[in-house]
Amino acid sequence: MQAGSGELRVLRARESIARLIADPGTPAPLRTRLTEVNAARAFATAELHLPDNKSYTTYADIGRPYVVWNVVATPEFSVNPRVWCFPVAGCVAYRGYFSERRAREFAADLAVRGFDVVVDGVPAYSTLGKFADPVLSSMLRYDDEELVATIFHELAHQLLYVRNDSQFNEAFATTVEDAGLERWLAHQDEPGRMAQFRTRHARAREFLGLLGATRAQLVRLYATGAPRDELRAGKVRILAALAADIRTLEHRQGLRYPVYDEWLAAGLNNARLASVATYFDCVPGLERLLAENDGDLVSFYAAVRALAQQPRAVRHAQLCTSAASPGADAS
């Protein structure tokens, strides 16, 4: 009920982007961002072969920094996320709330029951083509590249979505997002922005490798069957080492990332690592599949659809580098 009413409020707030651009009363910064959105939306259809529909042809000012807050939870000694099942999306590795308060109340209840939990604000989501998704004011928190990439990501969900496989779905959308953004920047013919994208991409992969290695350490620890006190002590030690490694990597790159400050302040746990893995564990395999199709997106989409027909375990064995078993902890 909360999801339905929250979605209805978003849909009611929609305004035509074309009209906003044409309206002299529209603030110049908003007009500039929406003009970029229009160009990216056309590019998504013409060059990336993503759905040609009314999604991202409207804008909705939702009056808050995030549209939903997602709760991710894992057992104390597992890196596999708990799943929740819904009529449209199927079973997914998170639970979304349009109210931050309700999300945090739900997370607190899970924490009392012994789960590791994280709560993250989300600027955008896809209704999988069920509705014409608008560009949200929360998405304008992103810079130009991230905004365009988000549109590509969410449209990819509309192109292909496999029920009950969050890792596959998010990795597919992330792969399309990255490939699409690189092609968009090449289309813009701005070598400086392309160089910045590639540098940022390489730095992000360093962090992902660090998180994946830590997740693998935890999997090995939990598999030992040691007494609970020993497991807790080992978990604390491994996560403390990860926190130190994050700071070391930031120092080496000469940058400080606010998101990692937030993670460290909240406390690293299984749920944080599971959340990252949902989006990125299967990306290398899908990037390899794209390369095997010579970068041709239409052929790539066909290959991914063929994989979508396979059992989940078969897909993951071919694509994913997950340190955990291919299943998720039942709800």
Beta strands, then each sheet from edge to edge (+ up, - down):
strand 1: 14-16
strand 2: 58-60
strand 3: 68-74
strand 4: 84-86
strand 5: 90-92
strand 6: 95-97
strand 7: 116-122
strand 8: 135-136
sheet 1: 1+ 2- 8-
sheet 2: 6+ 3- 7+
sheet 3: 4+ 5-
end
